[in-house]
Amino acid sequence: MKKILFFALLIIFSKSANVYSQLEKGDSYFSVYGLLVPSKVDYVKDLGIDNSFIKLGYGIGFEKTNAIGSSGLAWATSLNFIMQPFNEDKIIEMIEDEGNVDADNVDFKFNPIFNISLTTGLKFQHNIVDKLDFYVHTLAGVNILKMGSWNTGSEEIDFQVKPTFAINLGAGFIIYNRFNLGIRYLMLGEPEIEETTYLENGETESESLGKAKLNMLTFALGVNF
C-alpha cells in the first residue's frame, strides 16, 4: 500500500498541468495527496482499545476545486481513505499473557480500521506572494467506518457501524502552483458500534460497545494538477 501510494504520487508529480495561483471564476484543479494520522488517536479509547495497539495511520485523498468567484472563493469536494492498522504483536502478547490461547496454534486476524469520508463545501484560496497561496476550507458530508472482523483464537468478532455525518476542516499552502502542504481536522461523527461474537461452542453474543467520537488530526502532502 505504501509503495503504491509513493509511486502514484511520483508519477503525478512528474506531469505538467496549468494550475492557477490566484483563483478566478471558472478556474478548477484536481488534488491528490497522501495522509498521515498520529497513532495516538482519541477515538480508539472509546472502543476500549489501548492506544499502544494502534500503529501510525495513513491514507490517500482526492479533491476537486472549482472557483465560483473572482476573489478566491471556490467549491471543493474531497474523498479520503484512511487506514489505521493494529500492532498485532502487542495484541497477541496480551492474549498470551492472559493464558487463554497458544499463539503458535492460532491464525490470528485483526483487520485494520478504515474511515472513508466524502465531503463538500466552501474553500477560500489567496495568493500571499509569488508562487505561494494560502487556503482554508470547511466541508461537510458522510463518513463510513469499517472495522472488519477479528479472530482472537477463542472467538470470531464482527463489527457493525452505520454511516455518520462528517466535517472536514482544512488549511494549508500551495507552493509553486503545484505542491499542496496542509492539515485536515476530521470530525467524522460519533457512530454507535455493535459487536457480534461467534464463540467456539457455536453460540452468538451481540452487544453495543457504545459510541466512538471519530475526531482526528491528519497531515496532507500532495500535488495539484
N, C-alpha and C positions, 0 to 999 in steps of 0.2 A: 504494500500500500504506500509506504513512504517513498520507495524508489519510483513508483508510477507517478506519484504527485510531483516529485522532483523533476523528472524528465518532461512531464506535461508542461510545467511552468517554464522549463528551459526552452522548449520549442516555441512557446508563445512569446517569450522574451525576445527571441530572435526575429520575429516577424515585425514588419513595419506597418503602421496604420496612422491615419490622421486623427489625433486626439487633441481636443481644444482645451487650452488652459483657461480662458475666460469663456464661460458658457454663454451662448446666445440662443434665443428661441429657435428650435429646430435642430440644434446640436444633440448628438447622442453618442454614447460609448458603452462598451461592454468591459466588465472587470472579471478577472479570475484571480483568486487569492488563496493562499494557504492559511490555516488557522491553528493556533496553539492554545491549549487550555491548561492552566496550572492544575497539578494533580490534587491539590488541597481544596476541592470544591465543596461548598457547604451542603449541597443537596444530598450527597450520598449519606451524610449523617442522619438525615430524615428517614432514610431507608434502613437504618440500623447497621450500616456498613462503616467499618473503621476506615479513615482516610488513608492509612498506610496500605490498604488493599487496592488502592487505585493508582494507576500509572499516569504519566503525562498524556493528556488528551490531544488529539489533532484532528484536522479535517480539511475540507475544501469548500470554497464558496464561489457563487456566481452572482453577478449583479449587473443589471441594465439600468443606465441613467439616461433620461430624456429631459432636456431643458424645456421648461414651459414658460419662461420669461427671459427678459434681456438683462436681468440683474443677478444672475447666478442661481435662480430658483429652478429646481428640477424635480421630477418624479422618478423614484428609484424602486426597483423590485429586486429582492435578494433571496437566494436559495442557498441554505447552508447545510452541510452534512458534517456532523461532529461525532467522533468515536472516542469513548472513554474506556480503555482496556483495564482489566483487572491484573493485579500481581498474583498470579496463580500459585507461585511458590509459597508466598506468605499464607494464602488461604489453606493450602494443603498442609502446611506446617501446623496451623492452628487445629485443623481437623485431626491430625495425627496426635497432637498433644492431648486432645480430649479423649483419645483412646478408642474412638468408635470405628475407625477404618484403617486397614493396612494399605497404604498408598501404592505399594508395589502391585497390588492385585485389582486396582480400580482405575477405570478410564475416566478421569475427572473431566468436567466440561464447565467452563464459566464464560459464557458468551459476553462480549463487551456491551456496554451501554451505548445506544445510538440516539442522537437527537437530530431530527430532520425538521428544519423550520423554513417556512415560506412567508415572507413579509413584504409589505409595500407601503410607500408613503413619501413624505416630502424630504428633499435634500437641498442644502444650500452650499454652493461652492464659490469661493472667492480667490482671485489672484492676489497674492501678497506681494511678491516680487517676481521678476522674470524667472520662469521655469519652476515656480513654487506656488502651489494652490493649497488652500485650507478648506476642508469640508466638514459638515456635520449633517446627520440625518436622524429622523425619527420615523421608524417603520412599524407597522403592526400586521399581524396575520395569525398563522396557526403553527403549532409545533406537535410533532409526533415523537413520543418517547418509546423506544424499543429496547427491551431488556432480554429478549430471547429466553433461553432456558438454562438451568444449571443441573449438573449431576454431581452430588456430593458424596457419592459412594453408597450411602444408605437410602437415598431418596432422589427423585427427579422433581425439579421445581420449575413451573411455568409462571410467567407474569403477564397480567393483562392491564393495559393502560389506555384510557381514552385520549383523543387529541385535546389540546388546550390552546387557549388564546396566548399569543406571544407578542412581545415588544422587543424591537431591536434598536438600541441607541448607539450611534457610531460617530466617530470623529477621526480625522487623520489628515495626512498630507499627500499631495500628488507631486512628484518630483520629476522634472524634465518632461512634463506632459505624459509621462509613461508609468512610472513606478508608484505604487499605492502602499503607503505605510500607515496603519491605523489601529484603533482598538474598537471592539464591539462589546457593549454590555448587553447581554441577552437575558431577558426576563421571559422565560419560556412556559410560564404558567405554574399551577400547583395541582397536578393531577393526583387523583386517588389511585393507589396501586393495589391491585388484587393479586394474591398469591395462591396458586393451586399446587399442592404437594401430592406426589404419587409415591406411596410407601411400598416397601418390598413385599408386604403381605397382600398387595392389591388394593388396599383401601386408598381413598382420596380425601384430602382435607383442604378446605378453602378458607381463607381469612383475608381481611383487609390489613395492609401494612400502614394505612393512614395516608396522609398527603405529603408530598415532597415538593418543596419550593425550588424550582429549576432556574436559579439565577447563577450566571457565570460571566466572568470577565475573560475575553478572548483577545489575542493579538493577531493582527492580519498583515500579511505581506504578499503583494501580488503585482499585477500589471494590467494596464488599461489598453484597449485597442479598439 
